[in-house]
Amino acid sequence: MTNRLGHTLQQRIPVLAGVSACPFPSKFSVACAIDFAPQLSRTLKNRTGGRGTPRRLVLGIGAALWGQFMSMAGNSGSKSFLASARQKGAVEQVLKNVEWPEQFPFKEEDFQRFDESSDTLFYESPRFVTHIDDPAIAALTKYYSEVFPPSSTPGVAILDMCSSWVSHFPAGYKQDRIVGMGLNEEELKRNPVLTNYVVQDLNINPKLPFEDNSFDVITNVVSVDYLTKPLDVFKEMRRILKPGGLVIMSFSNRCFWTKAISVWTSTGDADHAMIVGSYFHYAGGFEPPQAVDISPNPGRSDPMYIVYSRKLATA
């Protein structure tokens, strides 16, 4: 049955699951678990003059635009895919047989963040921590082991986008070229899997400094929610991928909330898969994106989701 996107977000406050305790009044909902509570608290205090309720917690624009996305698809009675870690298969089903609107349904305000200060400044200090728990990391590493080219395959090149001090690749995995791209040089220097790295803020400059058709695989771990120019970035990924090259975008429900885009923080897990899928579709030149739920212990550890696609052989 065709998924016409229905009324996924007719309600302005999404159904959420697996979200950690939040210091905000209960009438507000946030789709990302708080990954950096002290920094968030300071930001909110600064933004609200010390008051308990911030001026803007969720723009709401994201949810409204997503509802518009649904209506643009031309269906008013399809099954809802509101996100919940308890909805078995919801994430995996949401990208099956999608009827996409003709035009990219999001507006500039959907990519605003609560904290619009410099990302370079935000990531200036290295954070030698992991942003998902150990079971989620293990699930991602296992997935990589199943889809990556074999270790030490001649000519294979991998780009780990929005990388840090660890890439969660299988133990001992090697290629002649594994490039990390991130915002903190100290973290990138520490990453043992990388053969070289590039420090670049994709929200300022989404142009990737690589030649056409030069990478076999691109990975991005729990960072797609921070991209404010996602179509530009996905078009660049298409350009630098070899024909048939694979893009693996992975995400959970954790984030630096103040730096995640509005349409992400105002929606839930299955909607996130649809959002990432839309980036592939509207960038063009990719196979229909697919979603995979690799959450190891639903409801007991961090969820883990994959949206992936390959560059068309003719693109």
DAVENBEL-V932393 format. One record per backbone hydrogen bond with DSSP energy under -0.5 kcal/mol. NH is the residue of the N-H (numbers start at 0). CO is the residue of the C=O. Records with the same first field share a line. If there is no record, write none. Layout:
# DAVENBEL-V932393
NH: CO + CO
This chain:
# DAVENBEL-V932393
2: 95 + 96
3: 1
7: 4
9: 6
13: 11
15: 13
27: 24
30: 264
32: 252
34: 32 + 254
39: 35
40: 36
41: 37
42: 38
43: 39
44: 40
45: 41
46: 42
47: 43
48: 44
49: 44
50: 47
53: 51
63: 59
64: 60
65: 61
66: 62
67: 63
68: 64
69: 65
70: 66
71: 67
72: 68
73: 70
74: 69
86: 83
87: 85
89: 86
92: 88
93: 89
95: 92
96: 94
97: 94
98: 2
99: 97
109: 106
110: 107
111: 108
114: 257
115: 113
121: 117
122: 118
123: 120
127: 125
128: 126
136: 132
137: 133
138: 134
139: 135
140: 136
141: 137
142: 138
143: 139
144: 140
145: 141 + 142
146: 142 + 143
147: 143
151: 173
152: 149
153: 151
155: 152
157: 176
158: 216
159: 157 + 178
160: 158 + 218
161: 180
162: 159 + 180
172: 169
176: 155
178: 157
179: 195
180: 159
181: 197
184: 182
187: 183
188: 184
189: 185
190: 186 + 187
191: 189
193: 190
194: 177
195: 177
197: 179
199: 181 + 197
201: 199
203: 200
204: 200
209: 207
212: 238
213: 210 + 239
214: 239
215: 156
216: 156
217: 245
218: 158
219: 247
220: 160
221: 219 + 249
222: 249
225: 222
226: 223
232: 228
233: 229
234: 230
235: 231
236: 232
237: 233
238: 234
239: 235
240: 236
241: 214
243: 310
244: 241
245: 215
246: 308
247: 217
248: 246 + 306
249: 219 + 247
250: 304
254: 32
256: 254
258: 255
259: 255 + 256
260: 224
261: 111
262: 109
263: 260
264: 260
265: 261
266: 263
271: 267
272: 268
273: 269
274: 270
275: 271
276: 272
277: 273
278: 274
279: 275
280: 276
281: 277
282: 278
283: 279
286: 309
289: 307
291: 305
293: 291 + 303
294: 303
299: 296
300: 296
304: 250
305: 291
306: 248
307: 289
308: 246
310: 244
311: 284
314: 311
